[in-house]
Amino acid sequence: MANPDLVVYNGRVYPQLSTESRVEAISITDGRVTKTGSSLDLLKLKSASVDSLDLHGSTALPGLADSHIHLLGPSRKFKGCLRKPLQQN
């Protein structure tokens, strides 16, 4: 197995939201989770060219994209458009 691009360790990582499984660490290669396990085991994969991220006990949800938006900014672009009454047929 090739060296991962990133090792994320020392955290509460939920690699699959559909299950309640939790691991301490994951390795990521080409944007995909390639291995899960303990911090000790996955840090063994780390070489000088591999980045690492210590979560310091924080929770990580790989693959979860935060898609919330702020409506105030875009609404300024259409200033006045939403104040007009809707025409009914």
N, C-alpha and C positions, 0 to 999 in steps of 0.2 A: 504494500500500500504506500502511495506517495505521501510525502509530508503534507499536512493540512496547511491552509492559508492562515487560519485563526484557531486558537484554542480559548474557549470561554470557560472559566472555572470558578470555584469557590462560591457557588450560588445555588439557587433553587430554580432549576431549569425544567420546564414542562415541554418536552419536544413534540408531544402529541396532545392536543387539547381534548381529543375524544376519550382519552384514558386519564386515570389519576396518577399515572407513573411520573415520578420526579427523579431527576438525576442531579449530580453536582456539577457536571461539566459536559461540554459538547465540543467536537471539532468540526470545523467548516472548511470545505474544499470547493472551489468554484461556486460559491454561493449556496451550497447545499450542506445540510447536516450529514456528516459521514460516520460519526461515531458518538456514542453516549457512554457515560460511566462516571467513575469517581474522578475527583480532581487529580489525585495521585497517579492514576492510570493514564489519564489523558495528557498530563504534563510531561509524561515520558515521551510523548510524540513530538514535543516541542524541540525544535532545533534553533540555531541562531537566526535563520531566515523566516521563522514562523512568528507571527504576531500573537500576542496573548492579551486577554482582558480579564482582570480580576473583578468579579461582581461584588465582592465584600459582603456576601450573604443576600444580595438583592435577588429579586425574581426576574427571570427572563422567559419570554414567550416567543421563541423563534418563529418567524413567518407571519406573525400577527402584524398587519399593517394598520396604522392609525389613520382612518380616513375621515375624521371629523373635519368640519369646515367652519369658518367664521363668516356669517352672513353679512355682518356690518360692512366689511370692506367692499365686496362685490355690489352691495346695494347702493353704495355711493356712486358707482358707475352709472346706474340707472335712476339717478335722482329724479324724482317726480313721476316716473312711470307708474309706480305702484300706488300713487295717491289718486290717480284718476279712477272714477267708478267704472266697473265692468259694464259693458253694454250687453244687454240681454236681448235675444231674438225672439 
